[in-house]
Amino acid sequence: MSEVVERLERIEKLLITLNAKIDNFLGYEEITEEERNELRKMREEVKRGEFVRFGALT
C-alpha cells in the first residue's frame, strides 16, 4: 500500500508542476529534461500495466 501512496504523491507533484507551467503559459518545450524523463517513465509504466486505478483505492 505504501508503494501506491508513493506513486500517487509523485504523480501529484508532477501534476502540480505541470499545472503551474500551463498557468504561466509555458508549453511542452519549456519542460526540463528531467521532467521529460519522468513523463517517459510514467508512460512506460502505464504501457506495461504498472498503475493503479483511482477507483481501486477505495
N, C-alpha and C positions, 0 to 999 in steps of 0.2 A: 504494500500500500504506500510506503514512503517513496518508492520509485515513481508512482503515479503523481504524488504530490510534487516531487521534484520536477517532473516533466511539465506539470501544469504551471509551476512557478516560472520555469524557463520560458514557456510559451507566453505567459502573461508579460514577462519583461520584454520579450521581443515585440509583442503587440503594442505595448506602451511606447516603445522606441519608434516603431513604425508609425503609429498614430501621431506622435509628435512630429515626425518628418512630414507626414501628409498635412498636418495643421500648418506647418511652416512652408508649404508649397514646395517641398523638396521631392524630387522624383526618385525613381529606382537608381538612376545613375549617381545619386548622392549617397547611396548606402556604402558603407565601408566594406573592404574585402572580408573582414572578419564576420560582418553581418551577412554578406553573401554566402560565405561558407556555412554559416549556421542555417540559413534558409535551405541550402542544398542538402545539408544533413537531415533537416526536417522532412524535405520532400522524399528523400531516400527511405527514411523510416516509414513514412506513410505508404510508399510503394511496396515495402516489404511487409506491411501489415502491422508494424510495431507502433500502434497507437491505441488509445482507449477512448471510446465514445463518451461524451459528457453524460449521457443518459445512463451509462453503465456504472457510474459512480454513486448513484442513489439507490 
